[in-house]
Amino acid sequence: MVEDSLNLKEFIKAEAFRLGFDLVGFTTPSPPASFPVYKNWLERGLHGDMAYLARSDAVARRADPSLILPGVKTILVVAIRYPRPQDAPPATTEPHGRVAAYAWGQDYHEIIPVRLRELIAMVQQKKENQPFEWKILTDSGPVLERDFAQRAGLGWIGKNTCLIHPQIGSYFLLGELFLTLELEADSPFTADHCGSCQRCIEACPTQCILPDRTLDAKRCISYLTIENKGEIPSELRPAINNWIFGCDICQQVCPWNIRFASSHYDSAFSPQKNTARPPLSREIRLSPSEFKQKFERSPIRRAKRRGYLRNVAVALGNSGDKRFLSDLFACLKSDDDPLVRAHAAWAIGRMGSPEAQAALQDVLQVETDPQVIKEIQSALESLSISGR
């Protein structure tokens, strides 16, 4: 029986690698050691507006994986590489946005589960006389997946909260397969190779990385541009620079990525046209149908059009490039979404010119949304104080 289990484990690993996964490991479904830290993180309100994380049923499942799949005996953890930020196609000379590298290609929520289902079919064929239950997760269920990945030997959790493998860095995505089959667990990764390094903490523009290897989500650029569905706090907008979906900074400065992350990545995540470094003047004019068509199979659709154009407006404002005032004027005057118009008003105020002031005053006469009016007034006040 032990020999059969070991043979099955090696079979699963071999097939997982054949399917394109770069790292594969097995662990037990015992409660994650990091749960107390996670619970404290929630109690401190560091999850921002992600209320779904604090639901009682979700918290219970993170504490006890057996609630996710009754009878679970093994958790298979896989990782698949996406491009490094430096693998982005050349940007245009005009102001462009930056998109986190994992989101340049197809949505990993579609890629990873499909491959894990293929893996399940192979296991079912091999174990046709031994029915078993299974469940697939990939950033889509209440599990502390980096904890399981560390226990499965895939790396350690760095100070930037990313899982880091000593030979390939941290540019990879995780998936989990819960099984009622009992398979031997791999040795956990116990070493911490971050040492005294503080590069990720020092490089974060919004200072969101905390000493206990957690993040203040409310300050994280990835949260602000994706999970945050409302306005971006005005004091944080300049620090976002030209990030319009996610952020790679804390990974880019990590020595383990600088030294070991290679140009190899899964082709499913190859950059699509004008996705990695899109021209901002084009993005700010995307209609609802154009946004849907462009990002139909992309993770960027998660931000929705209103969130994405909000981010684009902030990036245009941060560019300070007055050539694109007309694009922002058009957005402020005609976009249907108040959230987009409000951030366009802020961006126009950042440009600092008589044309900007005149355009803001004109729109103020006809605007009816309180949020947009507040942003216009704030922008006009800023222009008046600065004398621009």
C-alpha positions as CSV (number, residue, x, y, z in Angstrom):
1,M,0.0,0.0,0.0
2,V,2.8,2.4,0.9
3,E,4.6,1.6,-2.4
4,D,1.4,2.2,-4.3
5,S,1.0,5.6,-2.6
6,L,4.6,6.5,-3.5
7,N,4.1,5.4,-7.1
8,L,0.9,7.5,-7.3
9,K,2.6,10.5,-5.8
10,E,5.5,10.3,-8.4
11,F,2.9,9.8,-11.2
12,I,1.0,12.9,-10.1
13,K,4.2,15.0,-9.9
14,A,5.4,13.9,-13.3
15,E,2.0,14.6,-14.9
16,A,1.8,18.0,-13.2
17,F,5.2,19.0,-14.6
18,R,4.1,17.7,-18.0
19,L,1.1,20.0,-17.8
20,G,3.3,23.0,-17.4
21,F,3.5,23.5,-13.7
22,D,7.0,24.6,-12.5
23,L,6.7,23.6,-8.8
24,V,4.7,20.7,-7.2
25,G,4.4,19.6,-3.6
26,F,2.2,17.7,-1.2
27,T,1.2,18.6,2.3
28,T,-1.4,17.6,5.0
29,P,-4.7,19.4,5.6
30,S,-3.7,20.3,9.2
31,P,-4.6,23.8,10.4
32,P,-2.2,26.4,9.0
33,A,0.4,27.8,11.4
34,S,-0.1,31.3,10.1
35,F,-3.8,31.4,11.0
36,P,-3.4,33.4,14.3
37,V,-1.4,36.1,12.4
38,Y,-4.2,36.2,9.7
39,K,-6.9,36.5,12.3
40,N,-5.1,39.3,14.0
41,W,-4.7,41.0,10.6
42,L,-8.4,40.9,10.2
43,E,-9.1,42.2,13.7
44,R,-6.9,45.2,13.0
45,G,-8.9,46.0,9.9
46,L,-5.9,45.7,7.6
47,H,-8.0,43.9,4.9
48,G,-9.7,47.2,3.9
49,D,-13.0,46.8,2.2
50,M,-12.5,43.1,1.4
51,A,-15.3,42.1,3.7
52,Y,-15.6,38.7,2.2
53,L,-12.3,37.8,3.9
54,A,-13.8,38.4,7.4
55,R,-17.1,36.4,6.9
56,S,-17.4,33.8,9.7
57,D,-17.6,30.9,7.3
58,A,-14.5,32.0,5.4
59,V,-12.5,32.5,8.6
60,A,-13.6,29.0,9.8
61,R,-12.5,27.4,6.5
62,R,-9.1,29.1,6.7
63,A,-8.6,27.8,10.2
64,D,-9.8,24.2,9.3
65,P,-9.2,23.0,5.7
66,S,-11.3,19.9,6.3
67,L,-14.4,22.2,6.1
68,I,-13.5,22.9,2.4
69,L,-13.5,19.2,1.5
70,P,-14.8,16.7,4.1
71,G,-12.5,13.7,4.4
72,V,-9.5,15.6,2.8
73,K,-6.2,13.8,3.5
74,T,-3.8,15.5,1.1
75,I,-3.3,18.9,-0.4
76,L,-1.4,19.2,-3.7
77,V,0.1,22.6,-4.3
78,V,1.3,23.7,-7.7
79,A,3.0,26.8,-9.0
80,I,3.2,28.2,-12.6
81,R,5.5,31.0,-13.7
82,Y,4.5,34.2,-15.4
83,P,6.8,36.8,-17.0
84,R,9.2,39.0,-15.2
85,P,8.3,42.8,-15.3
86,Q,11.4,43.4,-17.5
87,D,10.0,41.0,-20.1
88,A,7.4,43.6,-21.0
89,P,7.2,44.7,-24.7
90,P,8.7,48.2,-25.3
91,A,6.4,51.0,-24.2
92,T,5.3,53.9,-26.5
93,T,7.1,57.2,-26.0
94,E,3.8,58.8,-24.8
95,P,2.7,58.3,-21.2
96,H,1.8,54.7,-20.6
97,G,0.4,52.7,-17.8
98,R,2.0,49.7,-16.0
99,V,0.2,46.5,-15.4
100,A,1.4,43.8,-13.0
101,A,3.2,41.1,-14.9
102,Y,0.8,38.3,-13.9
103,A,-2.0,40.1,-15.7
104,W,-0.5,40.6,-19.1
105,G,-1.9,37.4,-20.6
106,Q,-4.9,35.1,-19.9
107,D,-6.6,35.0,-16.6
108,Y,-4.9,32.4,-14.3
109,H,-8.3,31.6,-12.8
110,E,-9.1,30.0,-16.1
111,I,-5.7,28.4,-16.8
112,I,-4.8,26.7,-13.6
113,P,-8.1,25.0,-12.8
114,V,-8.3,23.6,-16.4
115,R,-4.9,22.0,-16.0
116,L,-5.7,20.6,-12.6
117,R,-8.9,19.1,-13.9
118,E,-6.7,17.4,-16.6
119,L,-4.5,16.1,-13.8
120,I,-7.5,14.8,-11.9
121,A,-8.7,12.9,-15.0
122,M,-5.4,11.1,-15.2
123,V,-5.5,10.2,-11.6
124,Q,-9.0,8.9,-11.9
125,Q,-8.0,6.7,-14.8
126,K,-5.1,5.4,-12.8
127,K,-7.3,4.8,-9.6
128,E,-10.4,3.7,-11.4
129,N,-11.1,1.1,-8.7
130,Q,-10.7,3.6,-5.9
131,P,-13.2,6.5,-6.1
132,F,-12.1,9.7,-4.4
133,E,-13.3,13.2,-3.9
134,W,-11.4,16.4,-4.9
135,K,-11.7,20.1,-5.0
136,I,-9.7,22.7,-7.0
137,L,-8.8,26.2,-5.7
138,T,-6.7,29.0,-7.1
139,D,-7.0,32.3,-5.3
140,S,-10.7,31.6,-5.3
141,G,-11.4,30.0,-1.9
142,P,-10.9,30.6,1.8
143,V,-7.4,29.0,2.2
144,L,-4.1,30.4,3.3
145,E,-2.4,29.1,0.2
146,R,1.1,30.4,0.8
147,D,1.1,28.6,4.2
148,F,0.3,25.3,2.4
149,A,2.9,26.0,-0.3
150,Q,5.6,26.5,2.3
151,R,4.5,23.3,4.1
152,A,4.7,21.5,0.7
153,G,8.3,22.6,0.3
154,L,7.7,25.2,-2.5
155,G,9.6,28.1,-0.7
156,W,9.4,30.5,2.2
157,I,7.1,33.5,2.7
158,G,9.1,36.6,2.3
159,K,8.8,40.0,4.0
160,N,6.8,41.2,1.1
161,T,4.3,38.4,1.8
162,C,5.1,36.6,-1.5
163,L,6.2,33.0,-1.6
164,I,9.8,32.8,-2.7
165,H,11.6,29.8,-4.2
166,P,15.4,29.9,-3.9
167,Q,15.9,28.8,-7.5
168,I,13.2,30.7,-9.4
169,G,12.2,33.7,-7.3
170,S,8.6,34.6,-6.8
171,Y,7.1,35.3,-10.2
172,F,4.6,32.5,-10.1
173,L,1.0,31.8,-9.3
174,L,-0.4,29.1,-7.0
175,G,-3.1,26.5,-7.2
176,E,-4.3,23.8,-4.8
177,L,-5.9,20.4,-5.3
178,F,-7.6,19.0,-2.2
179,L,-7.8,15.2,-2.3
180,T,-9.4,12.5,-0.1
181,L,-6.5,10.2,-1.2
182,E,-3.8,9.8,1.4
183,L,-0.3,10.6,-0.1
184,E,2.9,11.2,1.7
185,A,3.6,14.9,2.5
186,D,6.8,16.5,1.3
187,S,9.2,18.1,3.7
188,P,8.3,21.7,4.5
189,F,10.6,24.6,3.5
190,T,11.8,25.7,6.9
191,A,14.7,28.2,6.0
192,D,14.1,31.9,5.9
193,H,16.4,33.5,3.3
194,C,15.2,37.1,3.7
195,G,17.7,37.6,6.5
196,S,18.2,41.3,7.3
197,C,17.2,42.5,3.8
198,Q,14.7,45.3,3.9
199,R,14.6,46.2,0.2
200,C,10.9,45.4,-0.4
201,I,9.9,47.4,2.7
202,E,12.1,50.4,1.7
203,A,11.0,50.3,-1.9
204,C,7.2,50.3,-1.4
205,P,5.9,53.8,-2.4
206,T,3.0,53.7,0.0
207,Q,4.8,52.0,2.9
208,C,2.2,49.2,3.1
209,I,4.6,46.3,4.1
210,L,4.4,45.7,7.8
211,P,7.1,44.1,10.1
212,D,5.1,40.9,10.7
213,R,5.1,39.9,7.0
214,T,1.6,41.2,6.4
215,L,0.4,44.2,4.4
216,D,-1.8,47.1,5.2
217,A,-4.1,46.4,2.2
218,K,-5.6,49.9,2.4
219,R,-2.2,51.3,1.3
220,C,-1.2,48.6,-1.1
221,I,-1.2,49.7,-4.8
222,S,-2.5,46.3,-5.9
223,Y,-5.4,46.7,-3.5
224,L,-6.0,50.3,-4.4
225,T,-6.1,49.6,-8.2
226,I,-8.0,46.2,-8.1
227,E,-9.9,45.3,-4.9
228,N,-10.8,48.9,-4.0
229,K,-14.1,49.7,-5.7
230,G,-14.4,53.3,-4.6
231,E,-12.2,56.4,-4.7
232,I,-8.5,56.2,-4.2
233,P,-7.5,58.3,-1.2
234,S,-6.1,61.5,-2.6
235,E,-3.0,61.4,-0.4
236,L,-2.0,58.0,-2.0
237,R,-2.7,58.9,-5.6
238,P,0.8,60.5,-6.4
239,A,2.5,57.4,-5.0
240,I,0.6,55.1,-7.5
241,N,2.6,56.8,-10.3
242,N,1.5,55.0,-13.5
243,W,0.4,51.7,-12.1
244,I,-3.1,51.0,-13.5
245,F,-3.6,47.4,-12.4
246,G,-1.6,45.8,-9.6
247,C,2.1,46.5,-8.7
248,D,5.4,44.6,-9.0
249,I,7.7,46.8,-7.1
250,C,8.3,44.7,-4.0
251,Q,9.1,41.7,-6.2
252,Q,11.3,43.7,-8.6
253,V,13.7,44.8,-5.9
254,C,13.9,41.3,-4.3
255,P,17.5,39.9,-4.6
256,W,16.1,36.5,-5.2
257,N,14.2,37.7,-8.3
258,I,17.1,39.8,-9.5
259,R,19.5,36.9,-9.3
260,F,17.4,33.8,-10.1
261,A,14.1,34.7,-11.9
262,S,14.6,33.6,-15.5
263,S,12.9,34.6,-18.7
264,H,11.1,31.3,-18.8
265,Y,7.4,31.5,-18.3
266,D,4.2,29.8,-19.4
267,S,3.0,31.0,-22.8
268,A,-0.5,31.4,-21.5
269,F,0.7,34.5,-19.7
270,S,2.5,36.0,-22.7
271,P,1.8,39.8,-23.0
272,Q,-1.2,40.6,-25.2
273,K,-1.1,43.7,-27.5
274,N,-1.2,46.9,-25.5
275,T,-1.8,45.2,-22.2
276,A,1.5,45.3,-20.4
277,R,2.3,49.0,-21.0
278,P,-0.8,50.5,-22.6
279,P,-0.9,54.1,-23.9
280,L,-2.9,56.0,-21.3
281,S,-4.6,58.4,-23.8
282,R,-6.1,55.4,-25.5
283,E,-7.2,53.6,-22.3
284,I,-9.0,56.7,-20.9
285,R,-11.3,56.6,-23.9
286,L,-12.3,52.9,-23.7
287,S,-16.1,52.5,-24.0
288,P,-17.9,49.8,-22.0
289,S,-18.0,47.5,-25.0
290,E,-14.3,48.1,-25.9
291,F,-13.3,47.4,-22.3
292,K,-15.3,44.2,-22.3
293,Q,-13.8,43.1,-25.7
294,K,-10.2,43.9,-24.8
295,F,-10.2,42.3,-21.4
296,E,-12.7,39.4,-21.9
297,R,-10.1,36.8,-20.8
298,S,-7.8,39.0,-18.8
299,P,-7.6,39.4,-15.0
300,I,-7.9,43.1,-15.6
301,R,-11.7,42.7,-16.0
302,R,-11.7,42.2,-12.2
303,A,-11.2,45.9,-11.7
304,K,-14.2,46.6,-14.0
305,R,-14.2,49.5,-16.4
306,R,-14.9,52.1,-13.8
307,G,-12.0,51.0,-11.6
308,Y,-9.6,50.7,-14.5
309,L,-10.4,54.1,-16.0
310,R,-10.2,55.6,-12.5
311,N,-6.6,54.2,-12.3
312,V,-5.8,55.4,-15.8
313,A,-7.0,58.9,-14.9
314,V,-4.7,59.0,-11.8
315,A,-1.8,57.8,-14.0
316,L,-2.4,60.6,-16.5
317,G,-2.5,63.1,-13.7
318,N,0.8,61.8,-12.3
319,S,2.4,62.1,-15.8
320,G,1.9,65.9,-15.8
321,D,1.9,65.7,-19.5
322,K,-0.4,68.6,-20.7
323,R,-0.6,67.1,-24.2
324,F,-3.3,64.8,-22.8
325,L,-5.5,67.4,-21.2
326,S,-8.0,67.1,-24.0
327,D,-8.4,63.4,-23.2
328,L,-9.1,64.2,-19.6
329,F,-11.5,67.0,-20.5
330,A,-13.5,64.6,-22.7
331,C,-13.6,62.1,-19.8
332,L,-14.7,64.7,-17.3
333,K,-17.4,66.1,-19.5
334,S,-18.9,62.9,-20.9
335,D,-18.0,59.7,-19.0
336,D,-21.2,58.1,-17.5
337,D,-19.4,57.0,-14.3
338,P,-19.0,59.6,-11.5
339,L,-16.0,57.6,-10.1
340,V,-14.2,58.0,-13.4
341,R,-15.1,61.7,-13.8
342,A,-14.0,62.5,-10.2
343,H,-10.5,61.1,-10.7
344,A,-10.3,62.8,-14.1
345,A,-11.0,66.1,-12.3
346,W,-8.2,65.4,-9.9
347,A,-5.9,64.6,-12.8
348,I,-6.7,67.8,-14.6
349,G,-5.9,69.7,-11.4
350,R,-2.5,68.1,-11.3
351,M,-1.7,69.4,-14.8
352,G,-1.6,73.0,-13.6
353,S,-2.5,75.4,-16.5
354,P,-5.0,78.1,-17.3
355,E,-6.7,75.7,-19.7
356,A,-7.1,73.2,-16.8
357,Q,-8.6,75.8,-14.5
358,A,-11.1,77.0,-17.2
359,A,-12.2,73.5,-18.0
360,L,-12.8,72.6,-14.4
361,Q,-14.8,75.8,-13.8
362,D,-16.9,75.1,-16.9
363,V,-17.8,71.6,-15.8
364,L,-18.5,72.7,-12.3
365,Q,-21.5,74.7,-13.6
366,V,-23.2,71.7,-14.9
367,E,-21.9,68.7,-12.8
368,T,-24.5,67.3,-10.4
369,D,-22.7,64.4,-8.7
370,P,-21.5,65.4,-5.2
371,Q,-18.3,63.3,-5.4
372,V,-17.3,64.9,-8.7
373,I,-18.1,68.4,-7.5
374,K,-15.9,67.8,-4.5
375,E,-13.0,66.7,-6.6
376,I,-13.4,69.7,-9.0
377,Q,-13.5,72.1,-6.1
378,S,-10.5,70.5,-4.5
379,A,-8.6,70.7,-7.8
380,L,-9.5,74.4,-8.3
381,E,-8.4,75.2,-4.8
382,S,-5.1,73.4,-5.4
383,L,-4.6,75.4,-8.6
384,S,-5.4,78.6,-6.8
385,I,-3.0,78.0,-4.0
386,S,-0.2,77.0,-6.3
387,G,-0.8,80.0,-8.5
388,R,-0.7,77.8,-11.6
